[in-house]
């Protein structure tokens, strides 16, 4: 019997309440890993965009300009 099979059998032998608690812990551990992967992806994207802005290959707009353009586009969609 593999280690995984042993752990699974032991977990299934637990009372329902303890199995539910264990399931919650396992799910949270997956969510934490996913959150870390998302965080890493965002940091990578932020660094890429920062490099583009600093090199001058991308031009930025002010918040006022972005809001003005958004309002203009919303007026056209009505």
C-alpha positions as CSV (number, residue, x, y, z in Angstrom):
1,X,0.0,0.0,0.0
2,X,1.4,3.4,-1.0
3,X,1.8,6.3,1.5
4,X,-1.1,8.1,-0.3
5,X,-3.4,5.1,0.1
6,X,-2.5,4.8,3.8
7,X,-3.2,8.5,4.4
8,X,-6.5,8.2,2.5
9,X,-7.6,5.2,4.4
10,X,-6.8,6.8,7.8
11,X,-8.6,10.0,6.7
12,X,-11.7,8.0,5.7
13,X,-11.7,6.3,9.0
14,X,-12.1,9.6,10.9
15,X,-15.5,10.7,12.2
16,X,-17.4,12.9,9.8
17,X,-16.7,16.1,11.7
18,X,-12.9,15.5,11.7
19,X,-13.0,14.5,8.0
20,X,-14.8,17.8,7.2
21,X,-12.2,19.7,9.2
22,X,-9.4,17.9,7.3
23,X,-11.1,18.6,4.0
24,X,-11.3,22.3,4.8
25,X,-7.6,22.4,5.8
26,X,-6.7,20.7,2.5
27,X,-8.9,23.1,0.4
28,X,-7.4,26.1,2.1
29,X,-3.9,24.9,1.4
30,X,-4.8,24.7,-2.3
31,X,-6.3,28.2,-2.3
32,X,-3.2,29.6,-0.6
33,X,-1.0,28.1,-3.3
34,X,-3.3,29.4,-6.0
35,X,-3.2,32.9,-4.4
36,X,0.6,32.8,-4.4
37,X,0.7,31.8,-8.1
38,X,-1.7,34.7,-8.9
39,X,0.4,37.1,-6.8
40,X,3.6,36.0,-8.7
41,X,1.8,36.4,-12.1
42,X,0.7,40.0,-11.1
43,X,4.2,40.9,-9.9
44,X,5.6,39.7,-13.2
45,X,3.1,41.7,-15.2
46,X,3.7,44.8,-13.0
47,X,7.5,44.6,-13.6
48,X,6.9,44.1,-17.4
49,X,4.7,47.2,-17.6
50,X,7.0,49.2,-15.4
51,X,10.0,48.4,-17.7
52,X,7.9,49.4,-20.8
53,X,7.0,52.7,-19.2
54,X,10.5,53.5,-18.0
55,X,12.0,52.7,-21.4
56,X,9.5,55.0,-23.1
57,X,8.1,52.2,-25.3
58,X,4.7,52.8,-23.8
59,X,3.0,56.1,-23.2
60,X,0.8,56.6,-20.2
61,X,-2.3,58.6,-19.7
62,X,-3.5,60.6,-16.7
63,X,-6.4,59.3,-14.7
64,X,-8.5,62.3,-15.9
65,X,-7.8,61.4,-19.5
66,X,-8.8,57.8,-19.0
67,X,-12.0,58.8,-17.2
68,X,-12.8,61.3,-20.0
69,X,-12.3,58.6,-22.7
70,X,-14.4,56.1,-20.7
71,X,-17.3,58.6,-20.3
72,X,-17.1,59.3,-24.0
73,X,-17.3,55.6,-24.9
74,X,-20.2,55.1,-22.5
75,X,-22.2,57.9,-24.1
76,X,-21.7,56.2,-27.5
77,X,-23.0,52.8,-26.3
78,X,-26.4,54.1,-25.2
